[in-house]
Amino acid sequence: MDGDRERAIRLYAWNATVSAAFYEPLQGLEIALRNAMHRELTAKFGLLWYENPLCGLDTKTLAKLAATRGELLRDRYDDTPPQIVSALSFGFWIALLGPGGQSPFSGRANYEMTLWRPALFKAFPHKRISRKAAHAPLDYLRVFRNRIAHHEPIFSRHLARDYESILEVTGWICPATRDWIAHHSRVGEVLDTRYNDPALGC
């Protein structure tokens, strides 16, 4: 029992360490994604693209924008495009790569036709890819990021594969950012500490 308790404590500590190590790669991906998407939406629909009805944003997206704007104003920040873009969540941007939900007018929004084909495919200039193929790994990484943010255990995952996915998807957007992440990341080093410690298992 004492050995199990000791292993549990060490595994808990290692989980905290590897979660922290993943923070920077995930942050790099998130910033690269939102900047690229904002760039392409601005080029097509103008700087205030989120107010342009041609975007065909769905009800949920518009509600998130309104809430973000309200929070900025409440905290005495300007609701300018740079402030709004930086305040919107990782999940917000990934949702724009989805199919679109209920329209505020009638029927359903169609992000394939209003966002992806006119603009957002250009946010992935280094990979010829469909909207669905872009959305799937990013949404998977969103769930992974949320597990880390909520201090949930991630040690049972295939973390080396998760890390490779972060690098791969970032490379679709910006190879220079991918290389920067790979150069500065501590993920590989932290993973090795577990592989080299029999008490932690693999």
N, C-alpha and C positions, 0 to 999 in steps of 0.2 A: 504493500500500500504506500509506504514512504517513497519507494522508487517511482511509483505511478504519479504521486503528488509532485515530486521533483521534476519529472518529465513534463507534467502539465504546466508547471510554472515556467519552465524553460521554453516550452512551445508557445505559451502565451506571450512571453517576452519577444521571442523571435517573430511571432505574428505581428506584433507592434512595429518591430524594426523593418520587416519587409513591406508592411503597409506604408510606412513613411518613405521607404525607398521608391515606391511606385508613384508617389505624389508628383514628383517632378516630371517624369515621362508623361503621365496623364495630363498634367497642366500644359506641357508643351503641345500635346495633341489638341487639347481644347482650344488653346489660343490660336494655333495654326488653322483649325477648322473654322472658328468664328470669324477670324480676319479674312479668310478666303471667301467664305460665304457672303459676308458683308460687302466685300469688294465687288463680287459679281452681281449681287442684288442692286448695289448702288449704280453700277455701270448700266444696268438694264432699266431700273425703275426710278433712279434718283436717290439722293442722299437720304431722304425720308421715305425709303422704299416701304417701310412698314405701315405708312399711311396711304400708300398708293393702292386703290381698289383693284388695279390690274394684277396685283400679286394674288388676289383671291384667297387671302388668309382665312382659316377656319375660325370658328367661334372660340375654341380653346386657346388658340394662338393669340387672338386679339385680346382675350381676357388676361393672358400672361403679360402681354405688352402693357396693358392698362395698369396691372398690379405693379409691375416693375417701375413704370413711370410714377405711380403714386408713392411708392417707397422712396424713390429718389427725391421727389419734391418734399415729402415729409421729413427726410433727413437733411433738407436744405442743399441738395445738389441740383445742378441744372439738368433738365431732361433733354440734353443734346444727344445727337447720334452716338458720339464716342462713349458717353456715360451709359446710355441705354445698352449699347452693344456689349460693353464690359460687364454690365449687371445681369444680363440674361444668362440663364443656366445652360450647362452642357446639353441637358435634355431638350431645351428649347430648340437649339440648332439642329439636333438630330431629328427632332420631330418634323422639321421642314423638309427632311429627306424621306419622310413617310408618304403615304398616299393622300393625306389630308382627311380631316374629319367633317363634322357637320358645318355647313355654311351658315353664316349669319343671315343670309337672304333666303335661300331655298336649296334643298338637296344637299349634296356633299361637295366640299372643295376638291379640286383635282390638282394636286401639287406636281404631278407628272407633267401636265400641260402648262400650268401657270408659273411654276418655279424651276423645275429641273431642266426641261428642254430649252427654255429661253435663257437660263442663267446658270443654275447651280452645277450643271455638269462641268462647267469651266473651273469650278473650285477644285477639281481633281485633274489637273492638266497632265499628270504623269502616269495616268492609268485610264485606259479605255474601259469604262465601267457603266453599268446600268444604275438607275436610282436604287433599286432594291438591293443590288450587290454592294452599293456604298452604305446603305442604311443598316444592313444586317450586322456587320462587324462593329460598327460604331454603337449600335444599340446594345450589343453584347458588352462592349467596354463601358458603356454608361452604367449598366447594372453592376459591373465589377467596381467601378469608381464609387458607386453609392454604397456598396458593401464596405469599402474602406472608410468612406466618410462617416458611416454609422458604427464604426469600430466592431464590425462583425468578423468572424474568423475567415481567413482566406487560405490557410495553410494546406487545405486538402485539394486545392485547385492545381491544375497544371500551370504553374506560374511562369515557367520558361516560355510556354506557348502564349500565354497572355502578353508577356513582354514583347515577343516577336510580332504579335498582332498589332501592338501599339506602334512599333517601328514601321511595320509594313503599311498601315493605313496612313501614318504621318508622311511616309514617302510618296504616297499617291498625291498628297497635297503640296508638300515642299521637301525635297530631298535634303536641302541644307538643314532644315529643322530636325529631320530624322537623324542626320549625322551628328548634330549638336547634342541631341538626346543621348545617342549611343555613346558619345565621347564622355559625357558628364554623369551618366547614370550609375547608380550604385547597386542596381538590381542584381546584376550578375554576381557581384561580389557577395551580396547578402545571401543569394541562393546557394552559393558555394559553401557558406558556413553551415548550412543545414545538411547538405550532401556529405560534408566531411565530419559530421557529428552524429554517430550512431544513436545517441540518446534521443535525437530529434526525429529520426526516421526520415523517409523520403516520400 
